[in-house]
Structures are given as structure tokens and as C-alpha cells.
Amino acid sequence: MKHTLTLLTALLLIPLAALHAADAPSPSIRGILAPALQPFVDNQVIAGAVALVANKDEALDLATVGFASLSTKAPMREDTMFWLASITKTFTATALMTLVDDGKVNVDDPVEKYLPEFKGQQVTDATDKTKTHPSKHPMTIKELLTHTSGIIGPNDPPIKRNNVLKEDAEQYGAAPMKWEPGTKYEYNNSGINTAGRIIEVVSGMTYGDFVKQRLLDPLGMTDTTFWPDEKQAARLAMTSRFNKEKSALEDLPNKPDKAWLDQPPNVPHAPLPMRTYLGDALRAYPNHYAWPAGGLFSTAPDLAKFGQMMLSHGVSHGKRLVSEASFKRMTTVELSAVPMNPQPSIGLGWFVKLRNDEGPAVGSFGHNGARGPVMWVDPTHQLVMILMIESMDIHQRGQPPGDAQNKLRMAFFKAAVEKYGKTAGR
């Protein structure tokens, strides 16, 4: 155990600058993205970013700005890895739809058809929270993927995060729903985790292995994983945040997690350079847990492969991975009677844009992640647009939360669409 602690501590203390210096890629595509993003680094909105714009066939622009680590001044690189966070939800939804294509799942089926622990689930009474009553209809898979199921949240009492999908789903099924399924929208990780458990039951594989077999491997996404290995961990961007004085950005403290270090010596340890990506979910490594709602790590070029497949309606390099019908179901608005505020709306696991602005066109689809990464696929302009950020405070001092984040994203989208969009006078 002493040897394990010493090795892990040593790896955690290796300067990222030294790790990045080895086999650094030569500069590749350069265009208008870097100038559009650099002011946000200069003004301390973000520490750095990697941005990519692609069409169906190739990358059109790939830019890096700022730092992967402020403490070591290690620059962002084109192969810097980021926590995708909730962008993972699009992989979960897409993986589930491949089972729909196989004829093994129907998204309009009740969840209890696949997970018996949801049978007879009650609903919390709206006027007296101490009482429950039978639901008007059992929650469906569609309601899980559109965040309208009423399922209890993963951090709500009495739920305990076990990092085992089977055990987590059993807890969700045993707890009463918050409201009648299909009547209210609430963004909720539990629904996507439950969809991941359905994948396991139907496929007979672990969720992580299924995603790898049906999506990551066919797409050649070798730098996308739920469990970064030692070399990949060395390329992870540090999470930035404002210091106590709110005067400047700094790296999140780099300390090993005690629960992580307390694992038995025979358990393989991945030397993640920070413990705060997923908090105590670093315990997921020993039991090889893959988090359906937000566990993936990737690079901009690797994530682009997934976006390009979706831009091609489920086809990658001539091979269909998702049917046209499933593609349309994921990327077409599924909610009509249930209001969403703010916009956009949602298909099955993918957000769908409804409003005109200077960014992606109406009908574009994509997702954001907790620490700032974003991926949008724009069929009108025939573009995949990816902006990778790793920030705990993705807003500028003195501005309303989210305002600087929106300005940053809009500057990126506007530059991408105006230069590379299908209607951009090329």
C-alpha cells in the first residue's frame, strides 16, 4: 500500500508542462477560431480552450488558446483531454437507439418492462409530500431521455450513489416519483443513468462495454474513454476557477482523494491529475463503473468523429451505425405539451435548437457539459462545432452567471458559421 501511495503521489506531482513537452503534435489547421477566442483568455473568462469545426469529411479549423494548466503554464494542445460531462448523455441515448434498431427496445415502452424494480412505482402527492398515490401511467423510456419522467434525482434523499448501475436503478425504482411522468421537464441525471441500466439488461453487457463496442470502436474513437489511462491522464486539462479574491483564475487544488488512495494495493490506479472532476466518483475506477449521465473524457478531434457520424445521419465512413429513423427521433423535438425554459427543446437525449441567432441554425442539435465543453451539429450549415473548456467558474467577474459563457460560445459559433457554413460565400 505504501508503494502504491508513493507512486500515485509522485505521478500527481509531475508538472503538466513536462508531460506536454513530450511528443507534442506539430501545428495543424489554423484559421479564424483562435482570434475569436483569445480575448476570452486575455480577459480571464477562461484559462484556455480547444476549438474545432468540421464538415462530414474533415476538420476545417482546429485551434488552441490559453493554458491547460495555469500553475505550470502548460499550453492547450490539440490532443488535450477534457471531461465531457453531460455530453456523455448523447452517447447514452445513441447507444440505446442502436438497441431500438436491433428490435430489442421500444422507447415508448414503460421502464418497468425492462427493469422490474420500477413496477408499481408511486407518485409523491402534490399537496402532501408525506403521501403517495399510483401514477396515471408508468414512466416510459422516452420520458427518461427527455427529462420528463419525474424520477428522483441522484442526490436526493434517500438515494446513495453506489457507482453501480444495477444498485442505483433499484433505488430509483423504489423511491416515489416527484410528479406524474410526462407532465414536467426537469433536467435529471437519474433518468439517463436508468437508460444506461436498460442497455445493460437488454444487451447482457456492461454499459461501458456496450458504448465502446457499438460507438467508440466503430468510430475509431481511441482517445475517448470513461477511464483515462496514465498517458491520457497526463493530457487532461486542469479545471480552472477564480481565486478567493475573485481577481484571477487559478488551477483547482491538485490533491489526491483519500477514498481513492485507500483502495487496496492490488487495484489499478489511474493517476488523474485532479480529484475534483467527479468528486468521490473516482471510486468508480476499482469497479470499472461507467457513468451514463456524464462519465466520458475525450479530445476535440476524437469527439468530432461522433459529431460527423450524426451530421451524416448515423453513417460513418460508409457504415451505418444508427438508422435514419432513430437519428430523426433523437434530433426532432419530442416535447410539445411540456414547456421547457429556457430554450432549446429536446429530442431523445439531444437538445434541439428552436431560436434564430448568430450561432447554429434552427434545427441544430447538441449538448453542453458542466465545466464548459459544448458540441453542436448544424445540418443547415453542414458543420460540427466543438468547443472544449475546463472551468469551474465559466462566467466573468461582475457579470450575471452565464453571461460571459454565452458570449464566449456565441463568439465561437458566429466565427465558425460565418467562415465555414454552407452559405458562407465559399
N, C-alpha and C positions, 0 to 999 in steps of 0.2 A: 504493500500500500504506500509506504514511504517513497519507494522508487517511482510509483505512478504519479504521486503528488508533485515530486520534484520535476519529472518530465513535463507534466502539464503546465506547471508554473513557468518553467523555462520557455516553453512554446508560447505561452501567453505574453511573455515579456519581449519576444523578438520584435524589433522595430519593423513596422509595416514598410518603411522605406527600403529596408534591406531586402525584404521579401519581394517587393515590387521591382527591385532593380534587376533581379534575375529574369532572364528570358522575356524582357519587355518587348511587346509587339511593335513593329515599325508603324509610323503613322499611316493611316489608310485614307479613307474618304474624308474630305473636308469641304464644307460649304457654308451655308448661312446659319446653321443652328448654333454654333459656338458664339458668334457675335450677339445673337438674340438672348442667350442665357448668361453670358459673362456678367452683365450688370447686376444680376441677382446674387452672384458670388461676391462681387465688389461691395454690394450694399448689405452683405451679411444676412440675406434671406435664407441662403443655403450654403453649405460648405463646398458642395460640388455636385456634379451630375454627369450622367452619360445619356446622350440622346441619339435616337436612331429613327430614320424614316426609310421605309422600303415600299416597293410595289410587290406584285406577286412573285417576281423572279429574282430581285436583287435589292441590296441596300443602296439607297440613293444618297444618303448622308449619314455619317456616324461621327459624333463629336463628343469630346470630353472637356469639361471645365472644372476648375477648382481642385479640391483635395478629397482623397479617400480617407485621410486621417489628418486632422488639424494639428495634433500634437507632434507628429513626425514630418508633416508637410509632404507626405506621400501623395503624388498626384493621382487623380482619377485616371484609370486606364480603360481601354475598350473592353477588356475582359474582367473588369472589376465585378464582383458578385454582390447582389443585393437580396435582401429579404423581400419576396414578392407580396407577402402578407395576403390580403384578401383577393388579389388577382388569382390566387390558388382556386378560388371558388369557380372560376370559369373552366379550369381543368376538371374539377369535380363534376360540374354539370355536363361537360362534353364527354367525359368518360362514361357517365351514366347513360347518356344518349346513345352511345355505341351499344349498350345492352338493349336499348329500345330497338335499335336497328337489327339486333340479333333475334328480336321477337321474345325476349325474356322479361321485359319490363314494359309497363304502360304507365306513363306519368299521370294519367287520370285515375289510376288505381289508388285505393286507400293504403296508407303506410302499413296498416296492420296486416295486410295481405302478405307482406314480406317480413315484417317484424311483429310477431305475436304479442310482444310485450306492450304494444300500443292498443290492443283490443280493450274495449270498454273504457277508454280514457275519458275522464270527466273534464268539465269546464268550470273555472272559477266563477262564482256568481258576481255579476257586475255591481250589485248593491251591497252585498255582504260577502267580503273576501274570505270569511271563515266557512262558507258553504260552497258546494259544487253541485252540478247537475249534468246529465248526459248531453253530449253535443248533438246538434241537429244533423250533422254528418261527420264521419271520421275524417281526420286530416288526410290530404292526398299528397302524393309526391310533388305534383305541380305546386302545391302550396308551400312545400319545403323550399323549392327552388325560387319562388317569388317572394319569400319572406312574409307570407300571409297565413302561416299555419297556426299561429297562436301558441306555438311550442315555448316552453320555459327556456329562459336564457342560460348559457353555460356557466354564468357566475351568480345566478340567482339561488338563494336558499331553497331547498336543501341540497342542491347539486354540488357534487365534489368532482373536480377534474382529475380523472384517473389516467388520462392518456392511453386508454384502451377503448376503442370504438364500441365494442360489444357492451362494456360496462357503462359507458356514457349513455348509449342509446337506451339501455334498460332504465336508467334514471329518468331520462326524458319521458319515456313511456309511462312510468309510474306516477309522475307528477301531473297535476291537472293543467290543462291548457289555460293561458291567460284570458282568452276570449274565444268566441266561436270561430273556427277555422274559416278562412276565406273572407273575413269581414274587415280586417285591418292590416295595414302594412307596418311591419317593424323589422328593421334590419337585425338579423339574429344568426349568430354562428351555429347555434344548435341545429337549425334546420339543415344546413349544409353538412354538418357532421353526421346527421342521421342519414342523409343521402349517401354519404360515404359508407356507412354501415350497410345500407341496402346493396351497394356494389359488392361488398364482401359476401353477403349471404347469397346473392344470386350467382356470382361468379365462382364462389368457392376459393377465392384468392384474397390475400390481404389487400386493402385499398391501395396502399403504396405500390405494391407489385402490379396491380391491375393498371394503374395510371402509367406506370413505366412500360408495361407490355403493349398497351393499346394506343398510347400517345407519345411518350418521350422517346422510346426506341424507334418507332417508325418514322418520327420526325427528325431523328438524328440529334436530339437534344441532350448531348452528353455532358453539358455544363448546367443542367437543371436537376435539382435533387431536393429531397426532404432532409437529407443528412450530409452536409458538406464534409468531404474528407479533409485530410490535413492540408493538401495543396490548395483545395478550394477555399478552405477556411482562411488561408493566408491572403486570399484575394478579396475577402469580404470588406466592404466599406464600413467604416466606423459610424455609429449613429452620432449625429451632432445634436446639440441643444444649446440654449442660451445659458450663460453663467448666472450665478446668483444675483449679480448686479444688473442683469439683462443688458449688458453693454457689448457683449461679443459672443460669438458661437464658440463652443468647445466640444471635444470628444466626450461621449458618455464615459464615466469611470470604467476602467478596464480591470475588473475584479472577478476571479473565479467564483462560481456559485457553490455554496457549501454543500447543498444537496447533490450537486454534480460531482464534487470531489469525494463525497462519502460513498460513492458507488464502489462495489467490490473491485479488487485489483484486476480480476480476470475480465472485467467488462471493457470493451474497446472504447477509448475516449477520443473524441474528435476535438482538437484544440481550437474551438471557436474563439476568436479574439475579443468577444464581449459576451456577457451573460444576459444582457437585457433585451435581446431580440425577442425572445418568447418567455421571459421570466423563468418561472420554475419548470417550464416545458422542456428545458434542457434535459430533464429526466426522461424525455421521450427517446433519447438515444439508446439506453440499455435495452428497452423492449421494442426498438425499431418501430416506434409509433410515427405514423404519417398523419398530419393534421389536415383534414379536408377543407376546413374553413380558412386556413392561412399558413400552411407549413412549408411552402416551396421557396427555394432560393434559386436565382438564375442570373444570367448576364443579359445585356440588351441584345446582342446578336443571337443568342440562343432563344430568347423569348420571341424574337422576330419570326422564327420558324413556325411557331404556333399561330402567330398572327397572320402569317402568309397563308397557312392552311385555311384559316377562317375566311380570309379575303377571297380565297378560291372556292368557297362554298363547301369546304370539307375535303378538298383534294390536295395532296402534296406530292409533287414530282410524278404526276400521272396516276397516283394510287389514292383511291377514295378511302378515307378514314371515318368519315361521318356522312350519312345520307343527306341528300338535298332536303328531304322532309324534316329531318332532325335539325339541320342547320337553320332552316326557316323558323322552326319552333323556338329555338334558342334566341334568335335575333329579331323576333317580332314581338311587339308589345302584347303581353298576356293579361295585363290588368286593365280593366275598363271601369268597373263599378267601384273599385277600391282606389281611393286617392293616394297619391304619393307627393310628399312635399319635403325637400324641393325636387324639381325635375332633375335628372331624366326619369323615364319609366323603366320597366324591366321586362325582359323575356324570361327564358328559363336559365337562371344563373348569370345572365349577361345584362348589363344596363344598356338601354336603347335611348338614343338622343332624340328629343322631340322639338327642340327650340333652335332657331336660326341665330348664329352669332359668327364670329370670325374664326371659330375653331372647326372641328369636324362637322360635316354636313348632317342635316336631319336624316335619321335612319342609321347613323353610325352606331357601333356597339363596342363595349369595352368594360373596363373595371379599373378602380383605383386600389391602392394599398395603404395601410395605416401609416407608414413612415414616408409616404410621398410618391412611390412609383405609380405610373399610370400607363395603360396600354389601350389605345382605341384603334378600331378598324373602320375605315371610311370607304364604303363601296362607291359613293359618288365620285370621290377624287382618286379612288383606287390606291389608297395608301394604308400602310400600317404605321402608326405613330407611337413611339415608346419613349418615355422619359423616366429615367431611373434616379431616385433620390433616396437618401437615408437620413431623415431628420425627425427629431422628436418635437421640435418647435417650428413647424412649417408655416410660420407667419411672421411678419416683420414687426419690430417693436413699435408701439404706438398705433398700430392698425388693428381693426377688428379681426378676430381669429378667422383665418381662411381667406382674408382679402388678398394678402401677398401671394398665397398659394394659388388663388385663381388667376392673379396677374401673371405669375410665372408660367402656369400651364397655358394660358391664352397666348402669351408671347411665343411659346414653343409651337402651339398649334397653328397660329397665324403665319409664322415664318414657314412652317412645313407646307401648309396648303398653298400659300401664295407662290412658293418656289417650285414645288413638286406636284401639286394637284393636277388632276386630269385636265382641268380648264385653265391651267396657269400659262397659257400662251407659249407653249414649248414647240 
